[in-house]
Amino acid sequence: MRIGILGTRGIPNYHGGFEQFAEFFAVYAQQENHEIFVYNSHNHPYQEKKYKNVTIIHCYDPESKIGTAGQFIYDLICIKDARKRNFDIVLQLGYTSNSIWGKFLPNKSTIITNMDGLEWKRSKYSKKVQKFLMYAEKWAIKTSDYLISDSIGIQIYLKEKYQVKSKFIAYGANIFLPTSKKLITDFDLLTEQYYVLIARMEPENNIELILDGFIKSKSSRKFCVVGNMEATVFGRYLKDKYSNYSNIRFLGAIYDLDFLNHLRCYSLLYFHGHSVGGTNPSLLEAMGSRALIAAHNNVFNKAILEEDAFYFKTVNEISNLILTVKKDQNFNKIENNIEKIKVQYNWPIINKQYLDYLIQCHNDQDK
């Protein structure tokens, strides 16, 4: 099949979850003898026309010049290009800035959309934008032939609100084995003597709540924050708010998965504050990296972690976790999460589920 993957800034991953998935899935499907095309922003750091035999299509992306509106223009350009490519399948990852162009999607292609999380609930958006995203969600459903949900919670939501079926396929992760403590000691970190979180700098990821809890605990250990602090107003606000706390370290945006896995693996506790959306890729990566996890208490995180994590919703609960949790007393939680990655969420299983579903959808569409 000829499969076009739209909705990301491109591969290899320099941005986030959808880009990570697109990279792994595109390479897998290409190796399974399908012809895969991934749309990349024209200013993506990777400028070659092929990535591990996957065809890269660079399209003009004005977001860096004009802000969020540029995402809509980029998506329109990608969709218009896809009309010329004779794809069997167009796989859309998300809908926030592309669903308004749904009528331009190629008629002869099978359109499959991953519905992402509940975008309209994200607190970073104004009330007007949240209202628009509710419409965007509806448009994406209307203009797609088939839907994918990355969590059972999203699948149930789509069924109850829109009476539509969607295929549940989570994200994947790999099981990690550490190779060198030097990667963290070079950052002046000691094994199990620091805390870490990795997230986009957005309010719904509860970074401020977590750091306030850390401060309240009066811990002398270090707290490492990984994410692009300069990319958002909220990120710059956080960096300024905690600038006087020498043991809170903002490491910036890091996309080296090997380093991130070492950072998670050797931490005392990994904080996952995401509260909106489905199966978050960074959570699965934390599970696979042998981190002990403290997660925001919500249905999405609990559906994945079950009893194998600590949960929080308040500053006091975070402070208490920092004061009381010992990693060497909770190896059972770590091992249980490793087993989940092994049997449910590893990339070979997830990639095969995606490819099998895409083939099934295309075959059904042809009948």
ABEGO torsion letter per residue (X at the ends): XBBBBBGBAEOBBAABAAAAAAAAAAAAAAAAGBBBBBBBBAABABABABBGGBBBBBBBBAAAAAEAAAAAAAAAAAAAAAAAAGBABBBBBEAAAAAAAAAABBAABBBBBBAEBBAAABAABBAAAAAAAAAAAAAAAAABABBBBABAAAAAAAAAAAGBBBBBBBBBBBBBBBABAAAAAAAGBBBGABBBBBBBBBAAAGAAAAAAAAAAAGBABBBBBBEBAAABAAAAAAAAAAAABAABBBAEBBABAAAAAAAAAABABBBBABABEBBBAAAAAAAAAGBBBBBBBBAAAAAAAEAABBBBABAAAAAAAAAABBAAAAAAAAAAAAAAAAAAABAAAAAAAAAAAAAAAAAAAAX
